[in-house]
Amino acid sequence: MSASIPDIKLSSGHLMPSIGFGCWKLANATAGEQVYQAIKAGYRLFDGAEDYGNEKEVGDGVKRAIDEGLVKREEIFLTSKLWNNYHDPKNVETALNKTLADLKVDYVDLFLIHFPIAFKFVPIEEKYPPGFYCGDGNNFVYEDVPILETWKALEKLVAAGKIKSIGVSNFPGALLLDLLRGATIKPAVLQVEHHPYLQQPKLIEFAQKAGVTITAYSSFGPQSFVEMNQGRALNTPTLFAHDTIKAIAAKYNKTPAEVLLRWAAQRGIAVIPKSNLPERLVQNRSFNTFDLTKEDFEEIAKLDIGLRFNDPWDWDNIPIFV
């Protein structure tokens, strides 16, 4: 791992970089080059998912860097996520094998259940990634698959050597608690939306006390969702332009992005930002060169309004966070 980026020791015993490169919304035409350039800039963790539809290209970028001798496979930390259509235990390994083939590796470092939602299985050859397609036009079709059954299938794949660590994403506290009660292998990571507008202090406290590492996505709040023309995001002031964040950034001669990343890091949370700009790639990695004060934290705490941008209720009234 990069010497300048601290690692987090997961409950699985494996080390995970505390900052990575997020692969959500990377365009297929440029994803390979972006990943390659991120590796050159010092990034070692790449956070992807089956649903992102770009794992082949991410794999191309990683393979290029390995082939050129920039890194070894064991120096790269690859995260992927099991999509909703593959929760049935008999389909979990099929989905993982597709990810491994696309990434051109024989194991992933971290495999997360993307959402605690089970859609009807769609064969890979029919549509991949299926997104919200459940085999019946635009209709959502669900399967009755308990999370613990999916988890047990993942535990077997850890034993088989195809996954180093397993975890979950977009789980509220009650579901995480239930999983911890039944799991043989404890979830190593909980990945959640986390930014000053959605700080989730109770969830983070509970998970960390249980030995579950938190990874934050959408650390910059509405930014990614503005790009998707989401109404809530379009009607929300950007954090980059928020007076509180700008004032703290000015105090330390840092960018708002660096302040937001440092705020998460000082709470013991891993972050996975991305940028198309080489200078921003380097800049984002400098998040550990300064410390926010107690007063800074108190000011940022005032921004918490429980505003969630990624909510399955918007899809089909799915009550994960109600």
Summary of the structure (lengths in Angstrom):
residues: 322
radius of gyration: 18.9
end to end distance: 38.9
largest distance: 54.6
contacts: 1076
relative contact order: 0.13
helix: 42%
strand: 15%
